[in-house]
Amino acid sequence: MTAIIQVRQLVKRFGDHEAVKGISFEVEQGEVFGLLGPNGAGKSTTIKMLTTLLSPTAGGATVNGFDIIHQTNAVRSSIGYVPQALSADGNLTGFENLLIFAKLYSLPRARRKERIEEVLSFVGLTDASGQLVRNYSGGMIRRLEVAQSLLHQPRVLFLDEPTVGLDPVARQAIWDHLMQLRQENDMTIFLTTHSMEEADSLCSRIGIMHWGEIVAIGTPDELKATVDGEDPDLNDVFVYYAGDALESGGSYRETSRARRTARRLG
Ligand SMILES: Nc1ncnc2c1ncn2[C@@H]1O[C@H](COP(=O)(O)OP(=O)(O)OP(=O)(O)O)[C@@H](O)[C@H]1O
């Protein structure tokens, strides 16, 4: 097994606040790795450093063998990134959105149309490709954003809360596509989530983040085995490692954001 992501003592400070406190871990090629944690734990900050959108305060990491501080362009061209915020333009069609990303990724002109059709077909949006994205459902927009991130055939795909605000059917469709990517393309997937169910269904390994630290890491079964009690599930694991955060971690903010996202997507 080869570590495709290597994180060493990674720190991010915002003023006096240390959002990420020297975390270290590795992700092997072909894994679906999930960072699970309450809001404010430092998940998005970590994903933004690994995708080169934020510079670390200290420590470092490599992604696909490229240094996230000194080889930012090489990292960017070898990864796909689906951010939490909306990245598709509602005033363009699905096809037009993909064309912009194909140009951004410098896909050769002669290959663009064919590759756009391939990714549209993969996410099941071929028939909707000529419609304005503002008429898409939340699930279709998410699938389009996944398609955007796949155009340049990245080896690692980063997703920041891929299914927040989606209904169960749309969420299942995203999960199915991610599993297909892993199985058919040996793609490594790194995602953040609040959802225990998402982590349990999708992830081969999970890191639980709490107040800027990774407090537990392992397969879902390994993590469950660290917790006492009869047949513990990931909820029990989460409460065990980050329980007080569930009580005090600003659930209002989480709820408000999930609703905002749902409104925006729906
Ligand atoms: N640009 C910023 N400036 C100042 N503080 C920030 C900034 N970005 C994040 N933080 C703070 O860093 C901490 C970690 O935030 P982060 O968004 O990484 O957490 P998270 O685990 O992704 O939470 P959520 O699930 O709510 O997105 C929080 O206390 C947040 O307020």
The ligand as a MOL file (V3000), in Angstrom:
LIG
                    3D

  0  0  0     0  0            999 V3000
M  V30 BEGIN CTAB
M  V30 COUNTS 31 33 0 0 0
M  V30 BEGIN ATOM
M  V30 1 N -10.8590 32.2400 8.0680 0
M  V30 2 C -11.0070 32.0520 9.3830 0
M  V30 3 N -10.7030 33.0220 10.2640 0
M  V30 4 C -10.8310 32.8290 11.6020 0
M  V30 5 N -11.2510 31.6730 12.1520 0
M  V30 6 C -11.5660 30.6780 11.3270 0
M  V30 7 C -11.4630 30.8090 9.9020 0
M  V30 8 N -11.8470 29.6220 9.3370 0
M  V30 9 C -12.1690 28.8050 10.3640 0
M  V30 10 N -12.0070 29.4280 11.5430 0
M  V30 11 C -12.2340 28.8480 12.8790 0
M  V30 12 O -11.4740 27.6630 12.9810 0
M  V30 13 C -12.2030 26.6440 13.6400 0
M  V30 14 C -12.3290 25.4320 12.7530 0
M  V30 15 O -13.2070 25.7580 11.6840 0
M  V30 16 P -13.5370 24.7210 10.4980 0
M  V30 17 O -14.4390 25.4200 9.5530 0
M  V30 18 O -12.2850 24.1310 9.9880 0
M  V30 19 O -14.3130 23.5980 11.3020 0
M  V30 20 P -15.1920 22.4130 10.7250 0
M  V30 21 O -14.8320 21.2170 11.5400 0
M  V30 22 O -15.0530 22.3140 9.2730 0
M  V30 23 O -16.6280 22.9310 11.1230 0
M  V30 24 P -17.9870 22.9150 10.2750 0
M  V30 25 O -18.4200 21.5100 10.2990 0
M  V30 26 O -18.8710 23.8300 11.0410 0
M  V30 27 O -17.6330 23.4080 8.8790 0
M  V30 28 C -13.5370 27.2550 14.0380 0
M  V30 29 O -13.4220 27.7230 15.3730 0
M  V30 30 C -13.6930 28.4280 13.0630 0
M  V30 31 O -14.4670 29.4400 13.6260 0
M  V30 END ATOM
M  V30 BEGIN BOND
M  V30 1 1 1 2
M  V30 2 1 2 3
M  V30 3 2 2 7
M  V30 4 2 3 4
M  V30 5 1 4 5
M  V30 6 2 5 6
M  V30 7 1 6 7
M  V30 8 1 6 10
M  V30 9 1 7 8
M  V30 10 2 8 9
M  V30 11 1 9 10
M  V30 12 1 10 11
M  V30 13 1 11 12
M  V30 14 1 11 30
M  V30 15 1 12 13
M  V30 16 1 13 14
M  V30 17 1 13 28
M  V30 18 1 14 15
M  V30 19 1 15 16
M  V30 20 2 16 17
M  V30 21 1 16 18
M  V30 22 1 16 19
M  V30 23 1 19 20
M  V30 24 2 20 21
M  V30 25 1 20 22
M  V30 26 1 20 23
M  V30 27 1 23 24
M  V30 28 2 24 25
M  V30 29 1 24 26
M  V30 30 1 24 27
M  V30 31 1 28 29
M  V30 32 1 28 30
M  V30 33 1 30 31
M  V30 END BOND
M  V30 END CTAB
M  END
